[in-house]
């Protein structure tokens, strides 16, 4: 008789366990998380006055004497269930800063607001889609004997898109070092925008925060050439943030002018190294600053919030610009499932990471992201709510609230993570059912029906 696959045998074993129903409740509570964290311990709630035990929970009677909690990984390639939850939180976080809600006043939609895009500079010509790629009439070649042009019309998903015309001419060192300093470049950009706004209306630069506040939320995205560019929502508030109206001089045009001027002006110098000298790093020449609609129901705002939410769940594997896991050896780079262009960037990270002057950049540690070590999504404190507040609100909605005048004692320890093959199969089914139910509810809402 043919033997069942290991995964099926394991799933049957789990289903026959006397504690299967409780285990299934735990997996469902995690949303079908692909890599749940296993905890062991207890929580005791005491009356703050008398010391009486009001509630006690212990994992001693749980399946395997452990509790499963979400991994909270944002990447869909690692945990689809948790990434969907993270995308929803991101949507509400960004949207609240555009239209209000989550303790942010609705008046923010009438403030000066821009959706800006800042790109990386050119590190060498790459193939592109659309019209003839890089037509050249002179038929010239580079010093390595490769053509300086390409007359092909590439499809948008062609493997050649984003790849250098000549890998030997491409400045991989500058590309990697630009990634390593991109977050600092953004910080300099924000500071310069504030200074330019102050100067343009006759304020002392150091007193700008007494009159206005620059609030933002930004997301980093990899282009086809594996270079990061930045999308950001930028908003002008009063000195106290979202709850304070901006001064009369604060206009969308004023903000757009400062953004464009600062994007052209700011630069960051790399540490001097015998390997590359000292580089001056800037933003690319392509700068986009588009105002949001000031009136109406804000479809543009929702579209931006949805775009950011969708992007933050993408793993490096999906974007083709690195991997989702750190590279610990040179052999890891050679075996990584990436394009030749990306592999060369990883090699550049590893090579430059060996120089002591670049040690603070931790290039080898971040070789899997091509030297970029910033967060995918960052925001200023006053832009809107926080992920922690959104999680607390969700817990409150589900009935997990703290009782006044009580003391809670918690004793927990980590005991493992992940699923066995059979458990993973069951968890995938639960996650898919939840996703289908959510899609059905959304369809019903969009159709004007009642969600059941």
C-alpha angles and dihedrals in degrees: 000000000000113000119233118247115267093251092055093046090051092048090052090049091053093047091053093053112111089230094051094112093055092044089052090052090054094049091047090050088057090052091244093303111196096216108024120185114240115221132183124196145069145273123211125189116202133189105256093221107037101024090232114157107247098175137002128188124184131174091220091102096040122104106280087000090273141108123224119221131177120277089217093211110164096209117099090205090062104034119003092185097054092039090058090053091047091049091053092050091048092051092054092043093054095038093051089059090052105039106012132248131119090072092314114119118244089233090082088082089070095051123100102280132174136184103214134186123201118186137198118257122253117279093180138322116297134185116269138188132242119045121021102319104236109341116196125182097196094060090220127171134214124245089272092058096253123132116264091212142048122202096187122118103227123203114239091252097043113133090231093064110111094010117124120256086224119017091196091058094045114104100231092165093058091044093055095043091048089055091049091054099036094103092050089048089054091050091052089048093054092048091050093049089056091049093049093049090051094048093046092060098037099258125143103254094229090056096054093106089058089065109027145002129220110220125186149163118203136187127198117222131185117232123215089267088059093249121131121241127183131234115191141176107219122191134180116222137169119273092276095053129235094358093056126073116234121247120271093257092059106103135159090245091052091051094046092051092051092047094052094045094048093047089058095044112042122089140169126213120220121224112271113261133173086228096061109358113225118319128203108217123203141165118271122265092252107089122165124191114175124177120229121235109275095202137034129049095310106245090162090056093053091047092054093046090049092048093052092045091052094048098049090062094057116106124218089254090061095050092046090231105112136316135289093238130065119256112231102179140028088250089060088061093050092051098042113120095239139116122273090253093055092044090055090052089052090050089051090053091051094046095046091042088066093065113093093222089061095045094105089058091062090213096168092050089053099037089114089064093041094252097309108127101168124111117268090233126027132164140184116258096250098044097092143302126326135244088246091055092048091051090048090050090051091049090050090050089053092050099258100134135144116249115228119251094021136119121219122204116196127189113177137154135186114250104168147311143231134035137279113246093264093044090050090054092052092045091053090054092050092048091050092049091051091048092050092049090050091050091050091052091048091050090050092050093048090049090053094248130128120269112232 
